[in-house]
Amino acid sequence: MERTSITDPLQIGAAAAPGGGRIGMTICPGKKQPDAASGSWNRDLDIDLDAIRAWGAEALVSLIEPKEYQSLGVEALPERAKARMAHFSLPIPDYGLPGPEWETQWEQAGPLLRSILRRGGSVCVHCKGGLGRSGTIAARLLVELGVSPVEAVRRVRAARKGAIETREQERYVYSFKRLADRAERFRGCLLGGAVGDALGAPVEFTDRPAILARFGPGGIRDYVPAYGKIGAITDDTQMTLFTAEGMIRAHVRGCLRGLSTYEGVTQHAYLRWLATQGYSLDETKFGMDGWLIGHRELFSRRAPGNTCISSLASCAKDTRQLNARNDSKGCGAVMRMAPVGLYAAAVHFSELKSDSRVFEIGNSLAAITHGHPSGQYPAGALAVIIRRLVEGEDLPTALDAAEHVVTKVPRHEETLAAIRQARRLAAGTESADSCIRRLGEGWTAEEALAIAVFCSLRASSFEEGVCMAVNITGDSDSTGAVTGNILGAMLGAGSIPDRWREPLELREVIEAMAEDLFGIGDWLLSDSSFPRPEDDYSSIREEAERYIHRRYPGW
């Protein structure tokens, strides 16, 4: 019996992508193949293309070779597809893998397709039978969006049984593991910091003997209620999110307007955070826009630092004030600075591959609230450490880089001494408790960084390191947060115990921010100095830009 578009309506297997998008996989629309192993096909091209569009596809990716258009009777496919949606012709040999020419084409097509998926859109991929080539490229897209190869293969095969047909195709997907590992480190850094913050929050103002008396000899190892809930974050994570937002919005503004500073735009992000703490701002002067401020859970006071509140209140009166008028070296800057390192690792600006420039940005954002060099330099050092870690370097190498840039600035002695003491103690055999007492209580920036460095070097796992960092006499949530940032960037989100990750307050927001930081180098933003190209894909670029600007307005 002949199989047609009426007897066998087009089936599209969909794999979920990060951000709410879908990658569909299907057979060649309209194919005419009387001698196929699966039967005699005589499909209608227009009916099938209408079905793909009705499914929600904004783009159709054809992986068949030129000769297959003819043998399958679908020579009109590209033209008719373009009348309905964006169409990409990216031929791969049947049962084969992409070659060098294909990879060159993917340099343009990949970012366009990922932009659709990141904003929750749908892409459909087809080959002849919708299994081998389609499954392989669908899985590659998932990995490029930060899904592990194992999970990508699982999702694709769950959506379309038999997809990714050969061992070679499967190995090809696994060859992108390094990219997925990088995404895991981005997520791990932000989630790890938030987990450390939430674990330490209930004991922030409790000394170590009292912690041990309450929780036993191992100290606190699981969430207990804080601020009326389990897994509650504090101002540390709130401000970390607004640091990330500020860096991203500075990036968007720079691309769209050609005029931006990280300090100025991030100061406005911090002022939005100040508004969540009950401070009244003039909305005609300060844009209360973007997706982050829309999360009402952020409108909660979680023991915000007096230095940050007072400095930002002063900034609200005069936004030209980008340097705090105080001599504070509290830890309120270092605890929020990990996103600077993530951003620097994600974008393709050569200046941000310089440790000195990353250090400078971290220092300048710290200076908005903290006036003492020892309140600023640990923040800049953490940014350098995080960038190095998510790019795959080990912690000792990252610390060497941080020490090197610290030595180049005046009044660096206190920060440098703290880092070096932490490294020296971590290499020894003295108990962790005794070493941490030597390093301080974490209320100041250099102490908080030193404790985090020590715990990250001494621990054999994420859990051990964060527990070490919060069971102290001192600023437990901040030392836990910075330790979590470092260990998460080293070990990835998979190293964080599920019992900590699942109940974490605002977990989905934190993960989404990590995804945005990871993907920012891939974003389609027109450069103010270069016109946007006019081609078949202009509408994709325009919609991507509108989506980004709604999420991170670049005023």
FENJOFEN-V839740 format. One record per pair of residues at least 24 apart in sequence whose ideal C-beta (glycine too) atoms are under 6 Angstrom apart, sorted by the first residue. I is the first residue (numbers start at 1). J is the second residue. If there is no record, write none. Layout:
i: [I	I]
j: [J	J]
This chain:
i: [2	2	3	3	4	4	5	5	5	5	10	10	12	13	13	14	15	15	15	15	17	17	18	18	18	19	19	20	21	21	21	22	23	23	23	24	25	25	25	25	25	26	26	27	27	28	28	28	30	31	32	45	49	49	49	52	53	53	56	57	57	57	58	58	58	59	59	59	59	60	60	60	61	61	62	63	63	63	63	64	64	65	86	86	92	95	95	97	111	112	112	114	115	115	119	131	131	131	132	132	135	135	136	136	139	143	143	146	146	148	149	149	149	149	183	184	184	185	185	185	186	186	186	186	187	187	188	188	188	189	189	189	189	190	190	191	191	191	192	192	192	192	192	193	193	193	193	194	194	194	194	195	195	195	196	196	196	196	196	197	197	197	197	197	197	197	198	198	198	198	199	199	200	200	200	200	201	201	201	201	202	203	204	204	207	208	208	211	219	221	227	230	231	231	231	232	233	234	234	235	235	236	236	236	236	238	239	239	240	241	242	242	242	243	243	244	244	245	245	247	247	248	249	252	252	253	255	255	256	257	258	262	263	263	266	267	267	270	271	274	277	277	281	287	289	290	290	291	295	297	305	307	307	308	308	311	322	323	324	324	324	326	327	327	328	328	328	328	329	329	329	329	329	331	331	331	331	333	333	333	333	334	334	334	334	334	334	335	335	335	337	337	337	337	338	338	340	341	341	341	342	343	344	345	345	345	346	346	346	347	348	355	355	355	356	358	358	358	359	359	373	374	374	374	375	377	377	378	378	378	378	381	386	389	389	390	414	415	418	418	422	422	422	425	426	426	426	432	432	436	441	441	442	442	442	442	443	448	448	448	451	452	452	452	455	456	456	456	462	462	462	462	463	523]
j: [40	42	39	41	42	43	43	44	47	48	48	51	55	159	160	159	138	155	156	159	117	145	145	146	515	118	120	120	117	120	121	122	123	138	141	124	125	130	134	138	160	126	130	129	130	72	126	128	74	72	73	74	80	81	84	124	84	85	122	85	122	124	85	116	121	85	86	116	123	85	87	124	88	125	89	90	92	127	133	127	128	91	537	540	133	132	166	172	522	537	540	522	524	544	547	162	163	165	165	169	163	164	164	169	173	176	180	183	518	180	173	174	177	180	518	492	493	390	489	492	342	514	517	518	493	514	488	492	493	338	485	488	489	510	514	493	496	510	484	485	487	488	496	338	481	484	485	233	237	504	510	484	496	500	466	480	481	483	484	233	234	236	237	477	480	481	231	232	233	504	470	480	470	476	477	480	226	232	234	477	226	476	476	477	473	472	473	471	471	467	302	503	503	504	505	505	505	302	477	302	304	335	477	478	481	298	273	336	336	513	269	270	273	336	339	339	513	269	292	339	343	552	552	552	554	554	525	527	554	528	528	361	322	364	365	315	368	312	316	312	301	304	316	555	553	552	553	551	509	506	332	332	369	332	369	369	368	367	369	370	371	371	371	372	370	371	372	375	372	374	375	444	445	445	448	475	478	366	370	375	379	378	379	382	445	448	449	478	481	482	362	379	382	383	386	485	383	383	386	387	517	517	387	387	390	391	517	520	521	521	521	384	401	405	405	383	384	387	384	405	411	414	415	446	445	406	415	415	445	446	449	406	489	489	490	489	446	446	446	450	450	453	454	454	454	457	458	458	468	472	473	474	474	475	478	479	475	478	479	482	479	482	483	486	483	483	486	487	487	491	495	496	497	548]
